[in-house]
Amino acid sequence: MVNAPVTSDLETRIAAQAAALGFATCGFASAVEDPLRSARLEQWLGEGQHGSMEWMAARLDHRRSPQGLWPAARSVIALGMSYAPAHDPLALEGSSTHARISVYAQGKDYHDVVKKRLKALARWLVDAVPGAEVKVFVDTAPVMEKPLGEAAGIGWQGKHTNLVSPTHGSWLFLGAIYTTLELVPADPHRDQCGSCRACLDACPTDAFPAPYQLDARRCISYLTIEHKGEVPHEFREALGNRIYGCDDCLAVCPWNKFASEAQAIREFLPRAELVAPRLAELLALDDAGFRALFSGSPIKRIGRDRFVRNCLYAAGNSGNRTLAAQVEALTDDPDPVVADAARWALARLTSGL
């Protein structure tokens, strides 16, 4: 195990190799615990703003700091990979026939794509510094990627709580490599949101109780992806035609004018059938059809029932009465949550709301 300090030449070489692998940004931070970061996490969990995401609290000690997860860690390599879209994420807003899927889920599953490249960078590092130890993470482990990214200087957590890069905007998949190497940490990135509150004002469900605070229980991404039961009535109309995730707070961020289309990562290019999916076709999906359509997509993990539930809320908000027959057929769905969504949607369509 290597613990001795390494010259800054290595950081330069790591960043160059990361860029060669398609990472848009790369930075370095210490693996030790940050008391302020830990306190903010504990407050967020204590207020229950994580909703039903019990795993956030279950592994609090691991999430608190890199060394809480892996005591041997000395440094964090924070990385961002751009998925900046070529099209306007808000273009289908208000459509009565088509649904909206979050930009990040229109291509291949980012977990697989980013992790593959993280592993390649980790292998390179182990070869470059014999004795170095590494662990790679992308989203599924108790790792605070966004505050670590800020600490590593690759961006700052904006008022919408997502990481913002001054050169790549908000469209970044984040990953991290923990290592036993003592790398030279960067200066934390300073906040550059200024007086702007575009992201806060754009949120359809008022999920931001204050700047830099997110109540996941009100967030459309949480409600359409993580939340397993019936979506509370107070949020159903606000879902609009969003059936998987929400891009609104990212799409309005002024810093995205610096983000360029992520053509270099071919896996992130959107599948044509997911850019503007037709509600009528989605409502007809059975389990086999759902699995076939979303093979290799992050959407597959929520399952047919939760996905069709979301589509039914979108149908109810569409005002498109040609969908009524399909919606009515789903009022007898074996899944009670789907059936409830269908009854709600049918009532809205037949009443003309």
N, C-alpha and C positions, 0 to 999 in steps of 0.2 A: 504494500500500500504506500502511495506517494503522498507525503504531507508537506514536503518542503516547498517554499514559494517558487513560483515559476516566472521567468522573465516575461515581459509584456509581448515579446515576439510570438509567444504561443497564442495569446489572445487574438493577435492579428491573423495568425494562420487558421485558428478555429473559425473566425468570422469569414475568412475567404472560403474555407471549405463549406461552411454553411450556405454561403451565397451560391456556390457551385451546385449545391444540392437543391436549390430552389427556395431557400428561406429568404424572405425579404429583409429581415432584420434579426440582429443577434446582439446580446448583451450579457453582462456578467454581474452576479451579485453574491454576497456572502450567504452561507447556509445557516447562520445563527439566527435565533429567534429575534423578531422585532416586537418589542412590547406593545407599541401602538397598534401595529397590524393585528396582533393577537387580541387586544382589547376590543377592537372594532368587530372582529369576527365573533367574539363572545357576546357582545351586545346585540348583534344582528340575530344570532341564534336564540339568545335569551328573550328577545321580543317576538319570537316565532315567525319571523319574516321569511324563513326558509320553507314554510308550508309543510307539505308531507314528505319533503326530501330528508327523511330521517338519517340517511347516511352522512349528511353534513355534520350532524351533532355526534353521531355514533363514533366517529374517528376524529374527534376534535383535537386530541393530543397529537395525532399524526399530521393534521392539517395546519396546526398552529405554526409550525416551522419545518423547513427541510430536515433539520436534525431531529425533530420529533418523529419523523417517519423513518429516517435512516441516520442514526447517530454518527456514523463515520463520514457523512457528507461534510465537505468544507466549502464548496462553491456550487453555484447554480448557473448553468448556461440557459438563458431565457431566449426563446426563438419565436418568431412570427412568420407565418406563411400567408401571403395575400390571396384572397378569393374575390377581389373587387369585381363587381359585375359589369358586363358590357351594356346591359339594359337598365331601364329605370325600375327599381324595385317597387315603386308605387304606381306603375302604369295601369295595373288592373284594379285599382281601388274603385269600389262601387260597381264593379261588373255584376250583372245579373245572371250570367251564364258560365263564367269562369271563376276558379278559385285561386288563392294566392298561397304559394309555398315559399318559405324563407329562402333567400338566395343560397345560404350555406348548404341547404339540403337538396339543391337541384342537380348536383353532380354526384360523384362517388363519395362514399362514406369517408369523411375527413379523418376519422380515427385511424383507419387503415393507411391512408395516404401519408399523413403526417408521421405516424409512428414508424413506417418503413424508412423514411428519410432521417428521422431521429436516430434510428438504429444504425444507419449507414454512417452518420456523423460520429456516433459513439464508437463504432468499430475503428474508424479512422483515428480517433483520439487515443484509444487504447494502443493502437499500433505506433502512434507518434510518441507516446510517453509510456514505455513499458512499466508495468506496475500500477498504472492508474486504474481506478475502479469507477464504474459508471452505472447509473440507472436512468432509464428514459420514461417519460410520462406524457400522456396527452389526454387530458380531460377526465379519464375514468378513475384516477387515483386521487387520494386526499392531498391535492397540491393546489396552492393558491396562485394560479398562473398569472392572474392579472396584477395583483400587488407585487409579485415577484418580477414581472415584466417592467413595472414602474421602477422598482428598486434597481433593476439592471440597466435602466436608461433607454429602453426601446420605445417607450411611450409613457403616457400618464393615464390614470383612470379618470375618464371624463365624468360629467355630471350624470350620465346614464349608467355609470359604473363599469362600462366596457373600456378596454384599453384603446387609446387613440395615439396613432403615430403621426408626427408632423409631416412625414413623407409618404405614408401609406394609408392614412386615414383610419377608419374603424373596421375595415374589412380584413381582419386578421384571425387566422387560426393560431392558437398558442400552444406551444409545447415546452418542455423543460428537460434538461439533463442534469441530474445531480452527480457530482463527482468528488472524489477524495482529493483532487488537486486543489492547491491554494492559488486560485486565479485572482488577478487584480480586479477588484470590483469597480464598476462604473459609478458615476454620480447618479443618484436618482433623478428621473426626468421631472422637470418642473411642470406644474399645471399650466396649460395654455388655453383653458376654456374661456377665461375672462368673464365678461358679463353675459355671454350668450346663454340662452336657455331654450334653444330650438328643440333639443331632444326632450326636455321636460314637457314642453307645450304640445309636442306631437303625440304623446302617449295617449292612446284611446281609453285607457282604463285608470288613469291617474296612479300608476304604479310607483311613482317617485314621491314619497312623503316629503322629501327635501332633496336639494341637489346632493349628489354623491350617495344617495340612499335608494335602495330598491326593495320594495315589498313584493317578493316573488309571488305571493298569493294573489296579487292583482295583475301580474304580468301575463300577457297573452302567450308568450313562449312557454311559460310554466303551465298555463291552463290547457294549452293544446298538446303539450308533449309529456310533461311530468305528472300532471293531475289525472288520476285514474277514474274518478267517479263522475257524477253529473257536474257540469260547470254551473256555478251559482247563477241564478236568474239575472242578478244585477249586471253580469258581464256578458251575457249571451249576445245581446244586440251589438255591443261594442266589438265583438269578434269580427263583425262584418263578414268578409269572404276569406278570412285568414284560416287556413285549415292545418297548418303546421308552422309554428313559429311566427315571429313578427319582425319586420325590418324597419319599422317606422322611426324609432329613435336613432338608428344608425343612418338611415337614408337621408335624414335632414341635417346631419352633422356637416358644417361648413368645411371641416378638414378633409372631407372625402373628395373635394375638388382636386386634391393632390394625388389621389389614389388612381393608379392605372389599371386597366383591365388585366386580370390575372391569366393571360394567355399562356404564360410559360408553364403553368401546371395544368396539363391537359385533363387530368382527372377531375378538376374542378369546373371544367366547362359544363354548362347546364345541358341536361337531356331535354330535347325538344318537347317531349310530352309532359315535362314538369314545369316548364316556363309559364304555360298558360293552360293548365288542365281544365277540362270541361266538367262541371259539377255533375251533369247527367251520367257521364261515364264513371265517375268516382262513386256515385251512389249505388251503382250496379255491382260493385266489387264484392265477391265472396272471399273467403279466406285464401283459396288457391289463387284467385286473380290478384288479390292484394300482394301476396308473396312474389308472384311473378313480376308484377309491375315494379315493385320496389326492391328487387334483388340487388344487393350491393349498395343500397341507399341507407342513410341513417334513419329514414322514415320507417323502415321495416321493423325497428325495435319496438314501436308502440303498438303494433298489432292491428289487425283489421278492425276490431270493434271500436277502439279509441279513435282510429282514423275516420271511420264512417260516422261516429258521433260528431266529430268536428265538421264533416261535410254536411251533416244535417243542420247544424247551427247555421252554416253558410247558406244552405238552401232556404232556411226560414228567414234569413235576412235579405234574400235576393229579390223578393217580390215577383219572382218568376213562376207563375202558376202552372207552366208546363211541367214543372218538377213535382207537382202535387201527387200524381199517381205513384211515382217512385217512392216518394216520402211516405205515403199512406201504406205502401207494402211493407215498410220497415217498422211500422207501429207494432207489429207482431214479432219483431226480431227476438231471438232467444236471449240476447243480452239485454237486461233490463235498462241499462244506461242508454243503449242505442234506441230502444223502444221509447224511452222518455224523451230523448232528443227528437225523435220522429214525431211524436205527438205535439211537442212544442212547435216544431217547424210547420206541421200541417195546419195547426191553428192559426199561425201567422199568415200562411199562404192563402188559406180559404177565407180569412177575414180581410185580406187585402192590405195588411199592415206591412 
